[in-house]
Amino acid sequence: MARHCPGRLPKYHNDDGQPPEQARRATHGNQEAPCYLKIKVDNKVHLALLDTGYSTTLIPGRFARRHELRKSERKCTAANGTNIPINGEVDLPVIIGSTKTVITGLVTDFVSEVMISLEWLKENRACWDFSTGTVKINGTVSCIQ
């Protein structure tokens, strides 16, 4: 028995009746789920992607230029299986809301924004409240966009 849900999205299928092989993104109407957090790096505000589907935090090379880069033997693979070249690892000092903290991640020139991983969110006791569009990190509540 199908349950009536007014917000339920219709099922989409290819011409052969099978679901598509790949979904690019899930949205309801023109709205996308907020998943960016404002961070301040070197006195400039940037948006960082909260990526709960990934276990490794990635930092663009341009963010690491003023900070000590450590060698790293860690490997990184994109969702499509492509290897992501890694330049090293960095401890990136940031400000989230009014709280100073550090985002440790792998540095690559193949991403354009800081991608905060599930691992980092767990380590920093993050609590994401989807109903209010906020995330609490180490006791500080910030709006997500």
Stockholm file with secondary structure:
# STOCKHOLM 1.0

chainA/1-145         MARHCPGRLPKYHNDDGQPPEQARRATHGNQEAPCYLKIKVDNKVHLALLDTGYSTTLIPGRFARRHELRKSERKCTAANGTNIPINGEVDLPVIIGSTKTVITGLVTDFVSEVMISLEWLKENRACWDFSTGTVKINGTVSCIQ
#=GR chainA/1-145 SS CCCCCTTCCCCCCCTTSCCCSCCCCCCBTTBCCCCEEEEEETTEEEEEEEETTCSSCEEEHHHHTTSCCBCCCCCCBCTTSCBCCCCEEEEEEEEETTEEEEEEEEEETTCSSCEEEHHHHHHTTCEEETTTTEEEETTEEEEBC
#=GC SS_cons         CCCCCTTCCCCCCCTTSCCCSCCCCCCBTTBCCCCEEEEEETTEEEEEEEETTCSSCEEEHHHHTTSCCBCCCCCCBCTTSCBCCCCEEEEEEEEETTEEEEEEEEEETTCSSCEEEHHHHHHTTCEEETTTTEEEETTEEEEBC
//
